[in-house]
């Protein structure tokens, strides 16, 4: 009898799994390892055991998909496919940020009750970087060089801002001036961005890191009057074309084209985008809100998604997730899956001189004629440029509606 009791107790003990450990409520300082010596820091606040807020400058991202498996936590990003899987101990999380479709894994660590994003060594900044900076990435490297405009604000050692490029902006960057070192980072659930530069009053020289898979040099100089090329002149129709033609499937398998009745005699905005693209997310938020407020005026939107996932089923799953998260009520069609190569994308839309950027928006009038093509998107992190874009967009649509 005694032996049987002991066997029962042993069986119960062996069958019991370790109870799940929940995240402590409060602030964490997290890091993503860029290389052996550099970490990209960001902050988040756990508000319940299944939700947290992630911060980048003025941007707050709510994450509500947190699950537990024994001593581990899985934090799934809203909209994007990436997720964090980490082992939970009392005050430390150790694990990885994972993007399965791209086979990318970035080591992740977070410490509870730490608030500083960057560890500052020299608390007396040698320079103030507020203002506009004419910037060149990958200078002198054939095929890789491109221009950008740095826009920064600095208070004491605290710095926020972004880099605008001809294909979009680097979204909300936050960091510090540590002596003569500028350090900026952003983690939005897709992008893992770190910028480190040595500043010398009117110039800076540094390196841009995207996760642990890519880096490139950049140089910049103060230039209050510098402007990038006009976004409305970079992409255009080839000679002989004045219309856009396409036929792509929606989630129900229905083939959709601009010949469909709901687009006839309407002003139509065609959005070239991807669910994986944060600039496209910013644009989709704006377009979705604009469509909701103006669809009764005779304007329609349609998005063409170019996805890197390997199957149409996964692509449509990501499209559905994006539409639900933002509340998109216009059709999002699958134009391409298995890769986002822009040359291949241009083959799907051969009337364009190229597909230079995700996103790109094409505005056509009531007769179906292309009236404007806007490359990239100036998101809310660009401040005045974003406001300028919204006003210009609304004015142009109203002109076409009144024709």
C-alpha positions in Angstrom: 0.0 0.0 0.0 2.8 2.4 1.0 4.7 1.6 -2.3 1.5 2.3 -4.3 1.1 5.7 -2.6 4.7 6.6 -3.4 4.3 5.6 -7.0 1.1 7.7 -7.3 2.9 10.8 -5.8 5.9 10.4 -8.1 3.5 10.0 -11.1 1.7 13.2 -10.2 4.9 15.2 -9.7 6.4 14.0 -12.9 3.3 14.8 -14.9 3.0 18.4 -13.5 4.4 21.0 -15.9 6.0 24.2 -14.7 3.3 26.9 -14.3 3.4 29.6 -16.9 5.3 32.7 -15.8 3.6 36.0 -16.7 5.3 39.3 -17.5 5.6 41.7 -14.7 3.5 44.8 -15.1 5.6 47.9 -15.7 8.4 49.3 -17.9 11.1 47.3 -19.7 14.3 48.3 -21.6 14.7 45.8 -24.5 17.7 45.3 -26.8 18.0 43.6 -30.2 21.6 42.5 -30.9 22.8 44.1 -34.1 26.3 42.6 -33.9 28.8 41.4 -31.3 29.3 44.9 -29.9 26.1 46.8 -30.8 22.6 46.6 -29.4 19.5 48.3 -30.6 17.5 49.5 -27.6 13.8 50.2 -27.3 11.2 50.5 -24.5 7.9 48.9 -23.8 5.4 48.9 -20.9 3.4 45.8 -19.9 -0.1 46.9 -19.0 -1.7 43.5 -18.5 -0.3 40.0 -18.7 -1.6 39.8 -22.4 -0.9 43.3 -23.6 1.9 45.9 -23.8 2.7 49.3 -25.3 5.8 49.7 -27.5 7.3 53.2 -27.8 9.3 55.0 -30.6 9.4 58.8 -30.0 5.8 60.0 -30.5 4.6 56.6 -31.6 2.9 54.2 -29.3 2.1 50.7 -30.6 -0.4 48.6 -28.7 0.4 44.8 -28.7 -2.5 42.6 -27.7 -1.3 39.1 -28.8 0.8 37.7 -25.9 0.7 34.1 -25.0 2.6 31.8 -22.6 4.1 28.3 -22.8 5.6 27.1 -19.6 8.5 29.5 -18.9 8.3 31.2 -22.2 6.4 34.2 -23.6 5.4 34.7 -27.3 4.7 38.4 -28.3 3.2 38.7 -31.7 3.5 42.0 -33.5 0.2 43.7 -34.8 -0.1 43.5 -38.6 3.5 42.2 -39.2 4.5 38.6 -39.1 7.4 39.0 -36.7 7.2 37.8 -33.2 9.4 37.7 -30.0 9.8 34.4 -28.2 11.7 34.7 -24.9 12.2 32.8 -21.7 10.7 34.6 -18.7 12.7 34.9 -15.4 12.0 37.3 -12.5 13.4 40.5 -14.1 14.9 39.3 -17.4 13.6 38.1 -20.8 16.0 36.3 -23.0 15.1 35.1 -26.5 14.8 36.2 -30.2 12.9 38.4 -32.6 11.9 36.1 -35.4 10.6 36.6 -39.0 10.1 33.1 -40.3 9.4 33.9 -44.0 12.7 35.7 -44.3 14.6 33.2 -42.1 15.8 36.1 -39.8 16.5 35.7 -36.1 17.7 38.6 -34.0 18.8 37.9 -30.3 16.5 39.8 -27.9 16.8 40.7 -24.2 14.7 42.8 -21.9 15.2 44.0 -18.3 12.3 45.0 -16.0 12.1 48.4 -14.4 14.7 50.1 -16.7 13.6 53.2 -18.5 16.6 54.7 -20.3 16.6 53.7 -24.0 20.3 54.4 -24.5 23.0 54.2 -21.9 24.6 57.6 -22.0 28.3 57.8 -21.1 28.9 61.5 -21.6 25.8 63.3 -20.3 27.0 66.7 -21.7 26.2 66.7 -25.5 28.9 68.4 -27.5 26.5 69.4 -30.3 22.8 70.1 -31.0 21.6 68.3 -34.1 18.3 70.1 -34.4 17.4 71.1 -38.0 17.8 69.7 -41.5 20.7 67.5 -42.7 21.5 66.8 -46.4 22.4 63.1 -46.2 23.9 60.5 -48.6 23.7 56.8 -47.8 26.3 54.4 -49.3 28.2 57.3 -50.9 30.2 56.3 -53.9 28.9 52.8 -54.0 27.5 52.3 -57.5 23.9 51.2 -57.6 23.5 51.6 -53.8 24.0 55.4 -53.2 20.9 57.4 -52.4 20.0 60.8 -51.0 18.1 61.5 -47.8 17.0 64.4 -45.6 17.6 64.1 -41.9 15.1 66.0 -39.8 15.9 66.2 -36.1 14.9 67.9 -32.8 17.1 67.9 -29.8 16.3 68.9 -26.2 19.3 68.5 -23.9 20.7 65.1 -24.9 17.3 63.7 -26.1 16.8 63.5 -29.9 13.9 62.5 -32.1 13.4 62.7 -35.9 13.7 60.7 -39.0 15.4 60.4 -42.4 13.2 61.1 -45.4 14.2 59.4 -48.7 12.7 59.4 -52.2 11.0 56.1 -51.3 9.7 56.9 -47.9 10.8 57.8 -44.4 12.6 55.8 -41.7 9.6 56.5 -39.4 9.9 57.4 -35.7 13.5 57.5 -34.6 14.4 58.2 -30.9 17.8 58.5 -29.2 20.4 60.7 -27.7 23.5 62.8 -28.2 26.2 61.0 -26.1 29.0 63.5 -26.2 29.7 63.8 -29.9 27.9 60.5 -30.8 24.4 60.5 -32.2 22.5 57.3 -31.4 19.0 56.7 -32.8 16.8 53.6 -32.9 13.4 52.3 -33.9 11.6 49.0 -33.6 8.1 49.0 -35.1 7.5 45.3 -35.3 9.0 45.0 -38.8 12.0 47.3 -39.0 14.9 47.0 -36.6 16.8 50.2 -37.2 19.9 51.6 -35.5 21.8 54.7 -36.6 25.1 55.7 -35.0 27.1 58.7 -36.1 30.0 60.9 -35.0 29.0 64.6 -35.1 31.3 67.5 -35.9 29.2 70.6 -35.6 28.0 70.9 -39.2 28.7 67.4 -40.4 28.2 63.8 -39.3 29.5 60.4 -40.4 28.0 57.1 -39.3 26.5 53.7 -40.0 22.9 52.6 -40.5 22.1 49.0 -39.3 19.0 47.2 -40.3 18.7 44.2 -37.9 21.7 41.9 -37.9 21.6 41.3 -41.7 22.4 44.7 -43.3 24.4 47.8 -42.7 25.6 50.8 -44.8 27.5 54.0 -44.2 26.1 57.5 -44.4 27.4 61.1 -44.3 25.4 64.3 -43.7 25.9 68.0 -43.5 23.7 70.8 -42.2 21.6 72.3 -45.0 18.5 74.2 -44.1 17.3 74.6 -47.7 18.0 71.0 -48.9 15.0 69.3 -50.6 14.7 65.8 -52.1 13.4 65.4 -55.7 9.7 65.9 -56.2 7.9 62.7 -55.3 5.3 63.3 -58.0 8.0 63.2 -60.8 9.9 60.0 -60.0 7.5 57.4 -61.4 5.6 57.9 -64.6 3.8 56.1 -67.5 5.9 55.0 -70.4 5.4 56.8 -73.7 2.2 55.6 -75.4 0.3 54.9 -72.2 -2.2 57.1 -70.3 -4.1 54.4 -68.5 -3.3 51.6 -65.9 -4.4 48.1 -66.6 -4.4 45.1 -64.2 -6.4 42.1 -63.2 -5.6 40.5 -59.8 -7.5 38.3 -57.4 -9.1 39.2 -54.1 -9.4 36.9 -51.1 -12.4 35.2 -52.5 -10.7 34.4 -55.8 -12.6 37.0 -57.7 -10.6 38.7 -60.5 -10.8 42.4 -60.1 -9.9 45.1 -62.7 -10.5 48.8 -63.2 -13.2 47.8 -65.7 -15.5 46.7 -62.9 -18.6 48.7 -62.3 -17.7 50.1 -58.9 -14.7 51.9 -60.4 -16.5 53.4 -63.5 -16.9 57.2 -63.5 -15.0 57.4 -60.2 -11.8 59.0 -59.1 -9.6 56.0 -58.2 -6.5 55.8 -56.0 -4.4 52.7 -56.7 -2.0 51.8 -53.9 1.1 49.7 -54.6 2.0 48.2 -51.2 2.9 45.2 -49.1 1.6 44.1 -45.7 5.2 43.8 -44.5 6.0 47.5 -45.2 5.7 50.0 -42.3 5.5 53.0 -44.7 2.7 51.2 -46.4 1.0 50.8 -43.0 1.2 54.5 -42.4 -0.2 55.2 -45.9 -2.9 52.6 -45.4 -4.0 54.2 -42.2 -4.4 57.5 -43.9 -6.1 56.1 -47.0 -8.5 54.0 -44.9 -9.6 57.1 -42.9 -9.8 59.2 -46.0 -12.0 56.6 -47.8 -14.3 56.3 -44.9 -14.9 60.0 -44.8 -15.1 60.6 -48.6 -16.4 57.5 -50.4 -19.8 59.0 -50.9 -18.3 61.7 -53.0 -17.3 59.4 -55.8 -13.7 58.3 -54.9 -12.6 54.7 -54.7 -9.4 53.0 -53.5 -7.8 49.7 -54.5 -4.6 48.2 -53.2 -2.2 45.9 -55.0 -0.3 43.8 -52.5 3.2 42.5 -53.3 4.1 39.9 -50.7 7.3 38.1 -49.9 5.6 35.1 -48.2 5.7 31.9 -50.2 2.1 30.9 -50.7 -1.1 32.9 -51.7 -2.8 31.4 -48.6 -0.3 33.0 -46.3 -0.4 36.3 -48.3 -4.2 36.6 -48.0 -3.9 35.7 -44.3 -1.6 38.7 -43.9 -3.8 40.9 -46.0 -6.8 40.0 -43.9 -4.9 40.7 -40.7 -3.9 44.2 -42.0 -7.5 45.0 -43.1 -8.9 44.0 -39.8 -6.3 45.8 -37.8 -6.7 49.1 -39.6 -10.3 48.8 -40.7 -9.6 48.9 -44.5 -12.9 48.8 -46.4 -11.5 49.0 -49.9 -10.3 45.9 -51.9 -6.7 44.7 -51.3 -5.7 42.4 -54.2 -2.8 40.0 -54.4 -0.5 41.1 -57.2 2.5 39.0 -56.3 3.7 36.5 -53.7 7.0 34.8 -53.2 9.1 38.0 -53.4 9.0 41.7 -53.5 11.6 42.3 -56.2 10.7 45.7 -57.8 11.7 44.6 -61.3 9.3 41.7 -61.1 6.7 44.1 -59.7 7.2 46.4 -62.7 6.5 43.4 -65.0 3.1 43.2 -63.5 2.5 46.8 -64.3 4.5 47.2 -67.5 3.0 50.7 -68.3 5.1 52.2 -65.5 8.8 53.2 -66.1 9.6 51.4 -62.8 8.3 50.5 -59.4 10.7 52.5 -57.3 9.1 52.2 -53.9 6.6 50.4 -51.7 4.3 52.3 -51.4 3.5 54.1 -54.6 0.1 55.7 -55.3 -1.5 56.2 -58.7 -4.4 58.6 -59.0 -6.7 58.3 -62.0 -9.6 60.6 -63.0 -13.2 59.7 -63.8 -12.3 58.8 -67.4 -9.6 56.3 -66.2 -6.7 58.6 -67.2 -3.6 58.7 -64.9 -3.3 62.2 -63.5 -0.6 61.7 -60.8 1.8 59.1 -59.5 3.3 59.7 -56.0 6.4 57.7 -55.1 6.9 56.7 -51.4 5.0 58.2 -48.5 5.8 60.9 -46.1 4.4 59.5 -42.8 3.5 61.2 -39.6 7.1 61.0 -38.4 8.0 63.6 -41.0 5.9 66.3 -39.2 5.2 69.2 -41.5 5.8 67.2 -44.6 3.1 64.8 -43.6 0.6 67.6 -43.1 1.6 69.1 -46.4 1.0 65.8 -48.2 -2.4 65.3 -46.7 -3.5 68.8 -47.7 -2.1 68.4 -51.2 -3.8 65.0 -51.6 -7.2 66.2 -50.5 -7.0 69.3 -52.7 -6.0 67.2 -55.8 -8.8 64.6 -55.2 -11.4 67.4 -54.9 -10.2 69.0 -58.2 -10.7 65.6 -60.0 -14.1 65.1 -58.3 -15.3 68.5 -59.5 -14.3 67.9 -63.2 
